[in-house]
Amino acid sequence: MDARFEDGVEKPLNLGALDAEDLKILSALAQDAVFPIAEMTWRPKDRRLAILLNRFRWEDSDAAARQNRKPERVQSVLVIDHVQTVSSFGIDRKDHNTVLSVLEIAFETTDDVSGHVTLVLAGDGAIRATVETLELSLKDVTKPYVAPSKHVPTHPTDT
């Protein structure tokens, strides 16, 4: 029997991305996540980049609006595996008070499986991880909390 909408229950996200299609979904759910730069950890020996994000719960935003609830955020860990190098543009990684905002997570292939995972950040910054193969995960690690702004993030539109 197919799953029914009524069977769904609110559970923490625990998603993986192994290809470009998976990454589109993960990127959409990570859009507008914010994190202090101090919450980014690069472990060269483990070939892993991990970031503790304060993720906007896009998957709940419509339900929250219908039920007159405030929009929510949740702390999530974004892990990029098989990382060979990490670089950044437009951010000062030494300024641990800097708070970054994720606009998109993109993947650009360099050969059959290798490539670059890029976290495109608000304010023209970016973090790029060169990877041997695409493997990311996004896992909620706390209970949701009311978004401090109490608003759904918005983006200016081109006119």
Summary of the structure (lengths in Angstrom):
residues: 159
radius of gyration: 16.4
end to end distance: 47.0
largest distance: 53.5
contacts: 421
relative contact order: 0.24
helix: 16%
strand: 43%
